[in-house]
Amino acid sequence: MPRFFFHVRGHHQELSRDELGLDFPDVETAYCVTFCAAHDIRAAFATHGQHPGDYTIEVTNAAEELVFSLPFSAAFEGWVPQLPGRFCQ
């Protein structure tokens, strides 16, 4: 099962690296989980006085290649995530 790493990049280009990663069966599953996680951690940004729209989740594979990125703003604007052949609920 592939391992994905979920890094958070801030508006000043700083990067908070995920050193552990998570295993998912495919990119589509990792994408859906990322979209849901963006919603879940919105409150954490507010607690720290930060605007989540200034951040992006960058997902890489074990070879540190960028698989996809998801701006937090996309997750908060009613946007529905979709990848070819798969729909996230």
N, CA, C and O of each residue as an XYZ file, in Angstrom:
356
protein
N       0.846     -1.168      0.000
C       0.000      0.000      0.000
C       0.903      1.245      0.000
O       1.839      1.329      0.795
N       0.627      2.202     -0.879
C       1.469      3.394     -0.955
C       1.366      4.278      0.296
O       0.321      4.354      0.942
N       2.467      4.932      0.608
C       2.522      5.860      1.738
C       2.504      7.287      1.190
O       3.211      7.613      0.236
N       1.680      8.124      1.816
C       1.551      9.522      1.435
C       1.931     10.402      2.622
O       1.662     10.066      3.776
N       2.561     11.533      2.315
C       2.991     12.484      3.335
C       2.257     13.792      3.106
O       2.169     14.275      1.977
N       1.731     14.362      4.181
C       0.852     15.528      4.107
C       1.553     16.732      4.729
O       1.581     16.884      5.950
N       2.112     17.577      3.883
C       2.848     18.757      4.328
C       1.933     19.977      4.204
O       1.081     20.039      3.318
N       2.117     20.935      5.093
C       1.323     22.160      5.032
C       2.271     23.309      4.697
O       3.251     23.559      5.399
N       1.949     23.997      3.604
C       2.754     25.148      3.177
C       1.987     26.426      3.495
O       0.809     26.561      3.162
N       2.675     27.356      4.143
C       2.073     28.632      4.512
C       2.243     29.690      3.441
O       2.935     29.484      2.444
N       1.605     30.818      3.664
C       1.636     31.900      2.677
C       3.013     32.541      2.543
O       3.262     33.232      1.556
N       3.907     32.339      3.493
C       5.276     32.831      3.384
C       6.203     31.729      2.869
O       7.424     31.828      2.989
N       5.612     30.682      2.295
C       6.318     29.549      1.711
C       6.988     28.631      2.733
O       7.735     27.730      2.351
N       6.726     28.850      4.054
C       7.266     27.920      5.033
C       6.525     26.587      4.904
O       5.366     26.540      4.491
N       7.211     25.525      5.262
C       6.651     24.189      5.084
C       6.710     23.420      6.385
O       7.771     23.284      6.994
N       5.563     22.920      6.806
C       5.488     22.033      7.958
C       5.443     20.612      7.401
O       4.462     20.212      6.774
N       6.508     19.860      7.634
C       6.641     18.541      7.024
C       6.027     17.434      7.872
O       6.176     17.408      9.094
N       5.343     16.533      7.204
C       4.833     15.305      7.806
C       5.938     14.269      7.670
O       6.267     13.859      6.557
N       6.504     13.851      8.767
C       7.609     12.888      8.724
C       7.147     11.432      8.804
O       7.927     10.521      8.527
N       5.893     11.207      9.177
C       5.399      9.839      9.354
C       4.618      9.320      8.153
O       4.841      8.195      7.706
N       3.715     10.124      7.635
C       2.896      9.710      6.502
C       1.809      8.729      6.900
O       1.754      8.253      8.034
N       0.960      8.444      5.953
C      -0.141      7.496      6.125
C      -0.238      6.627      4.881
O       0.072      7.064      3.773
N      -0.670      5.393      5.084
C      -0.851      4.469      3.969
C      -2.298      4.509      3.494
O      -3.232      4.442      4.294
N      -2.467      4.620      2.175
C      -3.784      4.565      1.549
C      -3.683      3.703      0.307
O      -2.606      3.599     -0.281
N      -4.780      3.080     -0.108
C      -4.713      2.177     -1.255
C      -4.413      2.875     -2.582
O      -3.869      2.261     -3.500
N      -4.776      4.190     -2.684
C      -4.567      4.885     -3.953
C      -4.600      6.399     -3.738
O      -4.914      6.880     -2.649
N      -4.273      7.126     -4.783
C      -4.234      8.591     -4.731
C      -5.624      9.167     -4.469
O      -5.767     10.147     -3.738
N      -6.636      8.561     -5.061
C      -7.992      9.065     -4.891
C      -8.409      9.054     -3.423
O      -9.019     10.011     -2.946
N      -8.086      7.986     -2.707
C      -8.422      7.892     -1.288
C      -7.651      8.940     -0.501
O      -8.217      9.606      0.366
N      -6.376      9.090     -0.793
C      -5.561     10.105     -0.114
C      -6.135     11.493     -0.367
O      -6.147     12.331      0.535
N      -6.609     11.743     -1.574
C      -7.193     13.043     -1.925
C      -8.455     13.314     -1.119
O      -8.629     14.409     -0.585
N      -9.326     12.334     -1.028
C     -10.571     12.506     -0.266
C     -10.296     12.738      1.214
O     -10.951     13.567      1.845
N      -9.339     12.019      1.765
C      -8.972     12.188      3.170
C      -8.388     13.586      3.389
O      -8.664     14.221      4.407
N      -7.596     14.058      2.451
C      -7.011     15.395      2.551
C      -8.096     16.457      2.549
O      -8.049     17.398      3.342
N      -9.061     16.314      1.676
C     -10.167     17.267      1.593
C     -10.932     17.318      2.917
O     -11.251     18.402      3.407
N     -11.225     16.160      3.494
C     -11.941     16.102      4.775
C     -11.092     16.676      5.904
O     -11.616     17.367      6.777
N      -9.803     16.402      5.898
C      -8.904     16.907      6.933
C      -8.832     18.426      6.903
O      -8.745     19.061      7.954
N      -8.869     19.013      5.722
C      -8.841     20.470      5.608
C     -10.030     21.075      6.345
O      -9.888     22.092      7.023
N     -11.181     20.465      6.218
C     -12.368     20.929      6.941
C     -12.183     20.755      8.445
O     -12.534     21.641      9.224
N     -11.638     19.628      8.847
C     -11.500     19.317     10.274
C     -10.522     20.228     11.003
O     -10.721     20.515     12.183
N      -9.473     20.688     10.330
C      -8.478     21.496     11.041
C      -8.675     22.999     10.857
O      -7.835     23.799     11.269
N      -9.763     23.364     10.252
C     -10.081     24.793     10.072
C     -10.114     25.513     11.422
O      -9.582     26.616     11.548
N     -10.728     24.903     12.418
C     -10.836     25.516     13.750
C      -9.467     25.700     14.397
O      -9.260     26.662     15.137
N      -8.551     24.811     14.134
C      -7.201     24.923     14.705
C      -6.513     26.194     14.200
O      -5.810     26.863     14.957
N      -6.711     26.517     12.945
C      -6.145     27.750     12.414
C      -6.744     28.960     13.133
O      -6.021     29.869     13.539
N      -8.051     28.963     13.284
C      -8.727     30.088     13.931
C      -8.255     30.258     15.368
O      -8.079     31.384     15.833
N      -8.052     29.161     16.069
C      -7.581     29.206     17.452
C      -6.228     29.901     17.553
O      -5.948     30.572     18.546
N      -5.401     29.746     16.547
C      -4.069     30.349     16.536
C      -4.039     31.697     15.814
O      -2.966     32.249     15.571
N      -5.221     32.228     15.470
C      -5.305     33.518     14.817
C      -4.782     33.529     13.393
O      -4.346     34.567     12.896
N      -4.825     32.385     12.739
C      -4.337     32.284     11.368
C      -5.511     32.089     10.414
O      -6.532     31.507     10.782
N      -5.359     32.572      9.212
C      -6.391     32.404      8.191
C      -6.063     31.160      7.370
O      -5.036     31.127      6.692
N      -6.912     30.141      7.418
C      -6.598     28.888      6.719
C      -6.471     29.044      5.211
O      -5.791     28.249      4.562
N      -7.114     30.056      4.647
C      -7.029     30.264      3.209
C      -5.632     30.603      2.729
O      -5.358     30.583      1.529
N      -4.743     30.915      3.670
C      -3.356     31.238      3.327
C      -2.475     29.994      3.229
O      -1.269     30.113      3.012
N      -3.050     28.816      3.383
C      -2.265     27.582      3.456
C      -2.709     26.568      2.404
O      -3.836     26.604      1.910
N      -1.797     25.675      2.082
C      -2.044     24.603      1.115
C      -1.504     23.299      1.692
O      -0.451     23.288      2.328
N      -2.219     22.210      1.472
C      -1.714     20.889      1.827
C      -1.040     20.322      0.584
O      -1.662     20.197     -0.471
N       0.231     19.984      0.721
C       0.978     19.359     -0.369
C       1.198     17.891     -0.017
O       1.782     17.572      1.019
N       0.737     17.023     -0.869
C       0.849     15.583     -0.619
C       1.938     15.014     -1.524
O       1.923     15.195     -2.742
N       2.879     14.323     -0.894
C       3.977     13.708     -1.642
C       3.961     12.199     -1.422
O       3.334     11.694     -0.490
N       4.659     11.502     -2.295
C       4.797     10.052     -2.130
C       6.096      9.748     -1.394
O       6.800     10.666     -0.972
N       6.414      8.483     -1.239
C       7.616      8.070     -0.499
C       8.906      8.556     -1.159
O       9.933      8.677     -0.492
N       8.860      8.836     -2.462
C      10.023      9.352     -3.177
C      10.100     10.883     -3.091
O      10.937     11.504     -3.745
N       9.232     11.477     -2.291
C       9.145     12.929     -2.087
C       8.723     13.683     -3.347
O       9.050     14.859     -3.508
N       7.996     13.005     -4.241
C       7.444     13.637     -5.436
C       6.068     14.180     -5.098
O       5.286     13.508     -4.426
N       5.763     15.382     -5.554
C       4.448     15.970     -5.318
C       3.398     15.167     -6.066
O       3.482     14.990     -7.282
N       2.408     14.683     -5.326
C       1.319     13.915     -5.929
C       0.167     14.862     -6.274
O      -0.398     14.793     -7.365
N      -0.173     15.742     -5.336
C      -1.167     16.787     -5.570
C      -1.063     17.803     -4.444
O      -0.450     17.548     -3.408
N      -1.673     18.955     -4.670
C      -1.771     19.957     -3.612
C      -3.214     20.430     -3.549
O      -3.919     20.461     -4.558
N      -3.635     20.796     -2.359
C      -5.002     21.252     -2.144
C      -4.965     22.524     -1.310
O      -4.631     22.475     -0.127
N      -5.304     23.662     -1.909
C      -5.399     24.887     -1.121
C      -6.567     24.768     -0.131
O      -7.648     24.304     -0.491
N      -6.341     25.186      1.098
C      -7.421     25.137      2.077
C      -8.618     25.933      1.588
O      -9.758     25.552      1.855
N      -8.385     27.028      0.880
C      -9.486     27.860      0.400
C     -10.450     27.060     -0.476
O     -11.656     27.302     -0.438
N      -9.944     26.118     -1.256
C     -10.804     25.293     -2.104
C     -11.737     24.434     -1.263
O     -12.883     24.201     -1.646
N     -11.255     23.966     -0.129
C     -12.071     23.105      0.731
C     -13.153     23.892      1.460
O     -14.135     23.307      1.917
N     -12.989     25.216      1.577
C     -13.956     26.022      2.333
C     -14.959     26.757      1.468
O     -15.861     27.402      2.004
N     -14.841     26.688      0.176
C     -15.704     27.463     -0.710
C     -16.783     26.616     -1.370
O     -17.270     26.969     -2.444
N     -17.160     25.515     -0.752
C     -18.220     24.682     -1.293
C     -17.786     23.849     -2.487
O     -18.619     23.256     -3.173
N     -16.513     23.804     -2.730
C     -15.963     23.044     -3.841
C     -16.037     21.567     -3.511
O     -15.719     21.173     -2.389
N     -16.444     20.750     -4.449
C     -16.567     19.313     -4.236
C     -15.381     18.617     -4.894
O     -15.162     18.760     -6.097
N     -14.612     17.862     -4.103
C     -13.428     17.229     -4.686
C     -13.780     16.088     -5.610
O     -14.621     15.250     -5.288
N     -13.143     16.060     -6.743
C     -13.327     14.949     -7.668
C     -12.019     14.654     -8.366
O     -11.269     15.560     -8.730
N     -11.765     13.407     -8.542
C     -10.656     12.949     -9.357
C     -11.247     12.008    -10.407
O     -12.317     11.443    -10.180
N     -10.603     11.832    -11.511
C     -11.134     10.947    -12.541
C     -11.502      9.573    -12.008
O     -10.699      8.910    -11.351
N     -12.721      9.158    -12.299
C     -13.158      7.819    -11.933
C     -13.565      7.645    -10.492
O     -13.853      6.524    -10.074
N     -13.600      8.728     -9.701
C     -13.893      8.570     -8.286
C     -14.575      9.831     -7.767
O     -14.244     10.939     -8.191
N     -15.522      9.667     -6.857
C     -16.188     10.806     -6.233
C     -16.042     10.698     -4.728
O     -16.271      9.634     -4.155
N     -15.667     11.778     -4.094
C     -15.513     11.791     -2.629
C     -16.823     12.229     -2.008
O     -17.503     13.112     -2.532
N     -17.169     11.624     -0.912
C     -18.425     11.989     -0.236
C     -18.134     12.738      1.033
O     -19.059     13.132      1.744
